[in-house]
C-alpha cells in the first residue's frame, strides 16, 4: 500500500484517539496482516508529528547529505592505487 494512503489512515486513527499500537492493529485487521509492520517507521513518525500539531502528510525534502570526504584527495588516492 502507498505510504501516503497509510498516513491518511494513521491520521484518522490518531483523531479517533488511538495510540500507535492500536492504530497498527486496526490497520492490519482491515488491510491484512503486516500492512502496518511494513510502515512501522512511518507509524511512529506520523504519530510524533500529529502530537506536535503537524498534520502535513507529505515528506519534507531532506536535501543532499554533506560530503565528508575531500573529492580531490579521494580521487588522488584512487588514482594512486591504479599505478
N, C-alpha and C positions, 0 to 999 in steps of 0.2 A: 504494500500500500504506500502511496505517495506520502512523504514526510509532512507536507502542508496539510493534507487531509487528516493525518494523525493529530497535528497541532490544533486543528479546529475542534476535533473530538475532545482533546485534552482541555481546551478552554471551556467547552461545555461541561465536562466533568468537574473542573475547578469551580465553575459558577454554581454547580449543584452541591458544593461544599464537600466533594470527595477529596481524599488525600491521594497522593501519587500511587500508593499501593492499591487502593480501592479503584482508582481510575484504570490501572493496569488490568485488574480482574474484570472490570466491566467491559473494557475493550476486547480482551481475549474471549470473553463469553459471547460477545456479539460477532466479532470478526474472525474468530478462530484462535486456537492456542498459539502462543508465541508471537502474535501480532505485536503486542506491546513490548515483548522482550527484544524484538529487532530494533526497537526505538527507545531503549532504556535511557540512553544519554539524553535523548530529546525529551523524554518524560520528565526527568528531574530538571532539565534546563527550562522547560516551559513552566513548570510549577514555581520555580525560583523567580522567573520573570513576572509571572502573574502576581505573586505575593508582593512584588515591589511596585505593582501597578502598571507594568508594561504589558500590554496585550497585543503588541505588534507581532504577528506570526511569521514574518519573513526573516531570513538570515541577514545579519548585518555584515557588510563587507569587512573582511579581516585584513586586506592588504597583503603585500608580499613580505615574508619574514626578512629581517635584517640579515645581510650577508655577514658571516662571521670570519670568512677567510679572505685574505687579500688575493684577488684573482690573478694578479701578475706573479706573485710569489708561488701560487699554486701551479700556474702554467709553467714557470721555470722548473719547479720540482718534477712535474710530469715529463717535460721535455728532457731533463737531465737523466731520467730513468731509461729513456729510449736510446741513449747514446752509449 
